[in-house]
Amino acid sequence: MVYSPLLLQLVVILATARLLAALLRFVGQPPVVGEMTAGIVLGPVVFGALAPELHAHVFAKDSLPALEGLSQVGLVLFMFIVGAELRAPQGARRQLVAAGWIGGMSVAVPVAFGLGAAALLYDNFAPAGVDFTTFALFMASAMSITAFPIMARILKERGMTHSVIGRLSLTSAALADVLAWVLLAVVVVMADSGRDWHTFGLRMLGLVAVATVLLVVVRPLIARWLTRAAAEGVPDASVLAVLLIGTFASAFTTKLLGVHPVFGAFLFGVTLPRDDRLLNALIERVEHIAIIVLMPIFFALAGLNTTPKAFVGTGLAALLIVFAAAVAGKVLGGAAGARIAGCNWRASLAIGSLMNARALMELIVMKVGLDHGVIGQDLFTMLMVMAIGTTFMTGPLLTLFAGRDGSRVGATAP
């Protein structure tokens, strides 16, 4: 009988993820922080250093393609749910100008910090053959992302979803993430096209065409179909199957264009009606499996791509640059946008702290960059540590500036 380590790998990955998630919950961290940390622990930095032979046996290189397949399925399903969740909170229209300032500044300032960090890191950490423009734009997009789903969960746990801070932060994060994902898509197309601007133009045109078809043509068709096929807002097995087929087809389409499958899955999720009953059904039937089973595999594979070299010598200095640029860009950018919009300082810094949460959205950006050869393992490791650290900081900083339930901020309405 041929030995296959897949089941053992799943046991090790899921057990480590749940254990660390439970431990970090005691210090007020969301489960995703523990699951992301499990990726680092299972990689060469911890497990590989403590038990190299056992690590090589459990995660033998020739056994990883099976995990890669499961990871990609989880990633596609998760981004589908993220697209379905993306919506303007109640009362967002009244605050759209304020959210525009916050979202715009929480992208513009991190972009500036990302470009500055790229100038310092390019010579030592850019892979061979990657031009500075592509590398710098990737760093800009990596600094700009905000974890909309994690932010929503933090606000919900604290009962702040419908507060002024909550509504402004959620609307701003939605706007900021759209801008950041567009920038990342451009970077991916640039990386795959090289200096062939004709190919770049065709791929960008193809991506715009796919987005237009999905949002202009497919979206109203899905809405009309769901009113008949899922009149109560809850899809049955056949309806859910069609939605999943659409998700994977959209992911495959963007993959054919040379753009990562997550973009197609996200766009298809956006096409769904903004129906809370439908969203809750998708969370119950799809997201729970993706989050509990499949995404820890993604984190573990991310951890396997890390390297201890990121924590010594020039790597340590570069890690500090990445972390400082990430935190300063988001917190200061979000706070500046909120101040311009008329919020007081406490509320502004609380919003900036929320915008600083990156969680697994940053890991997705990093993995896209690694898969397309824009960054190497050293910088990938630094960005993973940054993603965990900035997410870990979100709760304590929010409590510092706004209190546990937002009671410290006083009048915040812009």
Beta strands, then each sheet from edge to edge (+ up, - down):
end
